[in-house]
């Protein structure tokens, strides 16, 4: 089956979505939230060690990773859960599709516009803290922080992709919101609890063979591994050194897994879009 895609149509939809978020000051609000949390964590992250200030980049990134895993997926799902079903309920979906616009172009345009808004908020919020850290840390540490921001954007795009899929499948906004909340609970809270339960029930033997691979089935865990595994002290603190092999910790492999998580829900959304 051949898919004809007009890039110009995707750009128009994406630009509209981005402008809508700017006009309702969504990007500004989220940027301020990220900045406030990041500054607080960067400054007080070493308080348990008896010191405060912008000093330890590893502790800062580890603390921000824990924050991002809870916050970014939730914001992304809230942002995108009504991307399609909202248009359907407002009666504007039929109007959009009556134009020279395919369903795939609409999905991609919506997704890219929302991704641009979330990426902008992420870069502004965490970037301000990065500028402050740049004066007090070395180049290698700054490289880790930039990698953290890029992986945060990828995580947001994964959950935006899942939100668009939910929005396509759901029959109304109420069910879409419920589906989005369920997705958040599954990947952020429930999934790791299930794996932990399996480890306990198997006496630890389960983790040797299957546990690392099952971690790769959760984008939140991929994000955690991608940011934590390159820092030796933090890796040991999180326990990743004992349950996750170094052979699977390649940043390019993990980034490819994140990209796969972006593509798969969008593919499902396209095939279910009627």
Secondary structure as the mmCIF struct_conf table of DSSP 4:
data_model
#
loop_
_struct_conf.conf_type_id
_struct_conf.id
_struct_conf.beg_label_comp_id
_struct_conf.beg_label_asym_id
_struct_conf.beg_label_seq_id
_struct_conf.end_label_comp_id
_struct_conf.end_label_asym_id
_struct_conf.end_label_seq_id
HELX_RH_AL_P HELX_RH_AL_P1 UNK A 7 UNK A 23
TURN_TY1_P TURN_TY1_P1 UNK A 24 UNK A 25
HELX_RH_AL_P HELX_RH_AL_P2 UNK A 26 UNK A 44
TURN_TY1_P TURN_TY1_P2 UNK A 45 UNK A 46
HELX_RH_3T_P HELX_RH_3T_P1 UNK A 47 UNK A 49
TURN_TY1_P TURN_TY1_P3 UNK A 50 UNK A 50
BEND BEND1 UNK A 53 UNK A 54
HELX_RH_AL_P HELX_RH_AL_P3 UNK A 57 UNK A 80
TURN_TY1_P TURN_TY1_P4 UNK A 81 UNK A 84
HELX_RH_AL_P HELX_RH_AL_P4 UNK A 85 UNK A 90
TURN_TY1_P TURN_TY1_P5 UNK A 91 UNK A 91
HELX_RH_AL_P HELX_RH_AL_P5 UNK A 93 UNK A 98
BEND BEND2 UNK A 99 UNK A 100
HELX_RH_AL_P HELX_RH_AL_P6 UNK A 103 UNK A 134
TURN_TY1_P TURN_TY1_P6 UNK A 135 UNK A 136
BEND BEND3 UNK A 137 UNK A 137
HELX_RH_AL_P HELX_RH_AL_P7 UNK A 139 UNK A 169
BEND BEND4 UNK A 171 UNK A 172
HELX_RH_AL_P HELX_RH_AL_P8 UNK A 173 UNK A 184
HELX_RH_PI_P HELX_RH_PI_P1 UNK A 185 UNK A 190
HELX_RH_AL_P HELX_RH_AL_P9 UNK A 191 UNK A 201
TURN_TY1_P TURN_TY1_P7 UNK A 202 UNK A 204
HELX_RH_AL_P HELX_RH_AL_P10 UNK A 205 UNK A 206
HELX_RH_PI_P HELX_RH_PI_P2 UNK A 207 UNK A 211
HELX_RH_AL_P HELX_RH_AL_P11 UNK A 212 UNK A 215
TURN_TY1_P TURN_TY1_P8 UNK A 216 UNK A 217
HELX_RH_AL_P HELX_RH_AL_P12 UNK A 219 UNK A 228
TURN_TY1_P TURN_TY1_P9 UNK A 229 UNK A 230
BEND BEND5 UNK A 231 UNK A 231
HELX_RH_AL_P HELX_RH_AL_P13 UNK A 232 UNK A 238
TURN_TY1_P TURN_TY1_P10 UNK A 239 UNK A 239
HELX_RH_AL_P HELX_RH_AL_P14 UNK A 240 UNK A 243
BEND BEND6 UNK A 244 UNK A 244
HELX_RH_3T_P HELX_RH_3T_P2 UNK A 246 UNK A 248
HELX_RH_AL_P HELX_RH_AL_P15 UNK A 251 UNK A 272
#
